[in-house]
């Protein structure tokens, strides 16, 4: 259990962190499915992480394009994956445990993974992700949002692999949920170290609130750019979880 007093004295990037990641059938949070997930817990920088993995038989076809990304074939998932309903319950329960002990959870591009998990819970459990955090909120750290706000004028892409290269974080086995979760966690620590003078006085709770504001501002800026270039794409400003759409249930 995380000692709240110790967490308050320790800069968040030097303390206990968890990280969550998923691999999916595609990139549409409303219709695509989770095929694997991982939760990584690390008590301190450099310590050996504890990893929990889930493999899911989504019950729908797995596109060849998705398999090329994460290497999980439909046949493999049918043979080795578990049915979604119990897995989604276990994943939500594991995240709720992180909230209960006050351990921040690193989620790269949080609105994708957390919203997809929410839709899976609605689909298979007639529940929602927010129900798990009604009493104790989940504290999320999103390396994409943090890096983009703190180093906003740096040119170039900001995918996980790009951030790993920039912050000199090893990424072994990209697009495997546990490997990506570990890498995202290390990127978050690296961001915390590099911008310590701007972040060290912020608690994880304060930082969670600020990231919601920063992401909304980033979304507005991107939406304005789309409007100027004639791109008909809508950018959702919600973070870390997109609001429910009736069709998702």
Buried (B, 14 or more C-beta within 10 A) or exposed (E): EBEEEEBEEEBBBBBBBBBBBBBBBBEEBEBBBBBBBBBBBBBEBEEEBEBBEBBBBBBEEBEEEBBEBBEBBBEBBEEEBEEBBEBBBBBBEBBBBBBBBBBBBBBBBBBBBBBBBBBBBBBBBEBBBBEBBEEBEBBBBBBBBBBBBBEEEEEEEBEBBEBBEBBEBEBEEBBBBBBBBBBBBBBBBBBBBBBEEEBEEBBBEEBBBBBBEBBBBBBEEBBEEBEEEEEEEEBBBEBBBBEBEEEBE
